[in-house]
Structure formats: C-alpha cells, structure tokens
Amino acid sequence: MLDRNIVTDDAGCVVGCDHLETSQHLFLSCDFYDSLWQEVQSWLGVSGPDPHSISKHLYQFTHLAGGLRARRSFLQTVWLLCAWTIWNNRNNRMLTNVENSITHLLDKVKHYSL
C-alpha cells in the first residue's frame, strides 16, 4: 500500500474491505464509512436514498429535510464535516495505524457541528 509514504495507484481500501480505494468507494461505498453516513442521518432524524455520486450525495443530503435555507446550510456543514472526518480517519489509519469506531467518528461530527 505505501512505499515511502506515497500511496500507489493500486492501493486497497484502508479499512481492509478488499476494494480499490477510490474517492467514490471511500466516501460512499465502503461499508465501514457508509455506516457513519447512516448514523449521521439517524442522529439528524432524516433518511433517504444515498446516490452513488459524491456531488449527487451532497445535494441529496442537504435537501433531505426540505425547505428552509438555514436547515440546508446546516446539513451541508454536517455533510462536509462527515467527509472531513472520513478523510482524517483514513489518513490516521494509513499513516499511524490508529483506528476509531463509528461511534467515535459520529461524536467528532457532532462535536464539530456545534
């Protein structure tokens, strides 16, 4: 996976799910990180289908609750925090072998969203 701390093109998913690590897989298709999205939706009390395109996922997520601009803005912030948390967790797993539970990652998203 790593050669002199450089990720190769054929790197597998950092959580060990035997898939090629692409942004599509990491943020939307990886079972581990998908469970974070599900927990975030549960915490917010919203649900909906999850598209398999990052831009469509962001759009869908920010419009789950409908209407109010402030609500959509908050959901967009939560989406970005969730993506940022996934990326940081991925880097920690890869570079320092630090693994966190979904509950821990959800707590980070909640903390930063406040």
Beta strands, then each sheet from edge to edge (+ up, - down):
strand 1: 2-3
strand 2: 6-7
sheet 1: 1+ 2-
end
